[in-house]
Amino acid sequence: MKKNIALLIAGTSIGFTMTTEDYNGYLNEIMPDNKVAPAHNLVMRTVEADSKEALRGILDTSPGASMQIAGLLTQEFAPSIEISVKK
């Protein structure tokens, strides 16, 4: 699966293209003591080429932005579904 996602970040439109491989790779990289690097890698790996420079500027001036962006990307790519136990 491949999905184009546009986010408005600090007033700037930034485009991303996420695939199932990107999503799964991000989840597999997350460790209890390592969450920021996988988030940064995900946003830089999936940002569209024409948005890369603008994204770098945002990440350089906004601590924690990569975590927030990664959270929105994964939420948009794989939204929650309702699951319950059938008895």
C-alpha positions in Angstrom: 0.0 0.0 0.0 1.2 3.5 -0.8 -0.5 6.7 0.5 0.2 10.4 -0.2 -0.3 12.5 2.9 -0.2 16.3 3.0 0.4 18.0 6.4 0.2 21.7 7.2 3.2 22.2 9.5 3.8 25.7 11.0 1.9 27.2 8.1 3.8 25.3 5.5 2.3 22.5 3.4 4.6 19.4 3.5 4.0 16.3 1.4 4.8 12.8 2.3 4.5 9.4 0.6 4.2 6.5 3.0 4.3 2.8 2.1 3.6 -0.3 4.2 7.3 -0.9 4.3 7.9 2.6 5.7 5.3 2.1 8.3 6.5 -1.4 9.3 10.1 -0.3 9.4 9.3 2.6 11.7 7.4 0.3 14.1 10.3 -2.3 14.0 12.9 0.4 14.8 11.2 1.8 17.9 12.8 0.6 21.1 12.0 1.6 24.7 15.1 3.8 24.8 15.1 4.9 21.2 12.0 6.7 19.8 13.3 10.0 18.4 15.7 8.6 15.8 13.2 6.3 14.2 10.6 9.2 14.1 13.2 11.4 12.5 14.2 8.7 10.0 10.5 8.1 9.1 9.7 11.7 8.3 12.9 12.2 6.3 12.5 9.0 4.4 8.9 9.7 3.4 9.0 13.5 2.8 8.6 14.4 -0.9 11.6 15.8 -2.6 10.1 19.3 -3.1 9.2 19.5 0.6 12.5 18.2 2.0 14.2 21.6 2.5 11.2 23.1 4.2 10.9 20.1 6.5 14.6 20.4 7.5 14.0 24.0 8.5 11.1 23.0 10.7 12.9 20.1 12.3 16.0 22.4 13.0 13.9 25.0 14.8 11.2 22.9 16.5 12.4 20.3 19.1 10.1 17.3 19.1 8.6 18.1 15.7 9.7 14.8 14.2 7.8 12.9 17.0 4.7 14.9 16.3 4.9 14.5 12.6 5.6 10.8 12.8 2.6 10.4 15.0 0.3 12.1 12.6 1.8 10.2 9.6 1.3 6.8 11.2 -2.2 7.8 12.4 -3.2 8.9 8.9 -1.6 5.9 7.2 -3.1 3.3 9.4 -6.1 4.7 11.2 -7.5 2.9 14.2 -10.1 0.3 13.5 -12.7 -1.0 15.9 -11.8 -4.4 17.3 -13.6 -6.4 20.0 -13.6 -9.9 21.4 -16.5 -11.9 20.2 -17.9 -14.1 22.9 
